[in-house]
Amino acid sequence: MHIATLGPSGNNHELIAKRYLRMRCSGEGSVTLFSQFEAAFQALLAGHVSHVLQCTAHATHSDCVGRYMHRVYPVDTFIAGSKPLALIAQRGSVRPTQVALQPATRYYTDLTAYTEIIDAPTTVAVAEGLLAGRFAAGICAEEVLGQAPEQLRLVQSLGPALDTWVMFATTPLAASSPLRLDADV
């Protein structure tokens, strides 16, 4: 199995793709990361990869389902937890008013104390911005605290997000698959 999914390296799409290979494919297979889902689906259609993995919470999910209908099919679905997330701030900022986040994480905690919300493309980008000192606070993987404990502090641990994931391929599931709940015709 050769899975295409969204990068950059270190994000939850890569984490879940590798977990899928380990748990459903005995660790056999590979993962290729793309900067946009459209490129991943095009690679699937061209036969460069065998599957595409996408989180249904991703902003482009419904567009991809519509754009590739009748050419790409959901063949598996499951629920998986992300890396544990946290609201993290710079140690030097006692009451930050700025918070960076990937839009899907906007409602994971109360952010009313923050007057400026900065959208970032990924939680990895939030972590990179915190480490570089560009953001006063942000929601990202809690593990980033270990990279700069003298610079960053934990504001609130949020735990893993439980999301629904879909695996796509170019051959549809058989009508007899237990994953299908088609109406009787």
C-alpha positions in Angstrom: 0.0 0.0 0.0 1.3 3.4 -0.9 -0.7 6.2 0.9 -0.7 9.8 -0.2 -1.8 12.4 2.4 -1.2 16.0 3.4 2.2 17.2 4.7 4.2 18.7 6.2 6.1 16.0 8.0 5.2 15.7 11.6 1.6 16.5 11.2 -1.4 14.4 12.1 -2.1 13.2 8.5 1.4 11.6 8.5 1.0 10.2 12.0 -2.4 8.6 11.1 -1.2 7.2 7.8 1.8 5.5 9.5 -0.5 4.2 12.2 -2.8 2.8 9.6 0.1 1.0 7.9 1.2 -0.4 11.2 -2.2 -1.5 12.4 -3.9 -2.6 9.2 -1.0 -3.5 6.9 1.5 -5.1 9.3 3.7 -2.1 8.8 4.1 -2.8 5.1 3.8 0.2 2.7 4.8 3.8 2.4 3.6 7.3 2.8 4.1 10.3 0.4 3.2 13.7 1.7 1.7 16.4 -0.6 1.3 20.1 0.1 -2.3 20.1 -1.3 -4.9 17.3 -1.4 -5.6 18.0 -5.1 -2.1 16.8 -5.9 -2.5 13.7 -3.8 -5.8 12.8 -5.6 -4.2 13.5 -9.0 -1.3 11.1 -8.0 -3.9 8.5 -7.1 -5.7 8.9 -10.4 -2.3 8.7 -12.3 -1.4 5.4 -10.4 1.6 6.9 -8.6 0.0 6.0 -5.2 -2.6 3.3 -4.3 -4.6 5.3 -1.7 -5.3 8.8 -0.3 -5.9 9.3 3.4 -7.9 12.4 4.4 -9.3 13.7 7.7 -13.0 14.6 7.3 -12.4 17.7 9.4 -10.0 19.1 6.7 -11.4 22.2 5.0 -11.1 20.6 1.5 -12.8 17.2 2.3 -16.2 18.0 0.8 -14.6 19.6 -2.3 -12.4 16.5 -2.9 -15.4 14.1 -2.5 -17.3 16.1 -5.1 -14.4 16.8 -7.5 -13.4 13.1 -7.7 -16.8 11.5 -7.5 -17.1 8.4 -9.8 -13.3 8.3 -10.1 -12.1 7.9 -6.5 -14.0 6.0 -3.9 -14.0 5.7 -0.1 -12.8 2.2 0.8 -12.2 2.5 4.5 -13.1 4.8 7.4 -12.1 4.9 11.0 -11.8 7.2 14.1 -8.3 8.1 15.3 -6.9 10.5 17.9 -4.4 13.1 16.9 -1.2 14.0 18.8 -2.1 15.5 22.2 -2.7 19.2 21.6 -2.2 22.1 23.9 -2.5 25.9 24.1 1.1 27.0 24.5 2.5 30.5 25.1 5.9 32.2 25.2 7.2 32.3 28.8 7.9 36.0 28.5 4.3 36.8 27.7 2.2 36.7 30.9 -1.1 37.5 29.2 -0.8 37.1 25.5 -3.5 38.7 23.4 -2.4 37.0 20.2 -3.0 33.3 19.4 -2.2 31.3 16.3 -4.1 28.2 15.3 -5.1 25.9 12.5 -8.8 26.8 11.8 -10.1 23.3 12.7 -8.8 23.9 16.3 -10.5 27.2 16.8 -13.1 25.9 19.2 -11.0 23.4 21.2 -10.8 25.8 24.1 -12.1 29.2 25.2 -10.1 31.9 23.3 -12.1 35.0 24.4 -9.0 36.4 26.2 -7.2 36.7 22.8 -8.0 39.8 20.7 -5.9 38.7 17.7 -6.4 35.2 16.1 -3.9 34.2 13.5 -4.9 31.4 11.1 -2.0 29.1 10.2 -2.2 26.3 7.6 -1.2 23.5 10.0 -0.6 22.9 13.7 3.1 22.2 12.6 3.2 25.8 11.3 1.9 27.0 14.7 4.6 25.1 16.4 7.3 26.5 14.1 6.0 30.0 14.7 6.0 29.5 18.5 9.6 28.2 18.4 10.7 31.1 16.1 9.0 33.6 18.5 6.6 34.8 15.8 3.5 33.9 17.9 2.8 34.9 21.5 0.6 31.8 21.9 -0.8 29.0 19.8 -2.6 25.6 19.6 -0.3 22.8 18.4 1.1 19.4 19.5 1.9 19.5 23.2 5.2 17.8 22.4 6.6 21.1 21.2 7.1 22.1 24.8 10.0 19.6 25.0 11.8 21.3 22.2 12.0 24.6 24.0 11.1 24.3 27.7 13.0 27.5 28.6 11.1 29.5 25.9 7.5 28.0 26.0 5.0 27.3 28.7 1.8 25.2 28.9 -1.4 27.3 29.2 -3.8 24.4 28.8 -3.5 20.7 27.8 -6.2 19.8 25.3 -5.5 16.2 24.7 -5.9 14.4 21.3 -8.7 15.4 18.9 -10.8 12.4 17.8 -11.4 12.7 14.1 -13.0 10.6 11.4 -10.7 9.6 8.6 -11.4 8.3 5.1 -9.2 6.2 2.9 -9.8 6.5 -0.8 -8.8 4.3 -3.8 -9.7 4.1 -7.5 -11.8 0.9 -7.1 -15.0 1.0 -5.2 -15.9 -1.4 -2.4 -18.0 -4.4 -3.3 -21.7 -3.9 -2.7 -21.4 -6.8 -0.1 -18.8 -4.9 2.0 -19.9 -4.5 5.7 -18.8 -0.9 5.4 -21.6 -0.1 2.9 -25.0 0.8 4.2 -26.7 1.2 0.8 -30.5 1.2 0.7 -32.2 -1.9 -0.5 -33.2 -1.5 -4.1 
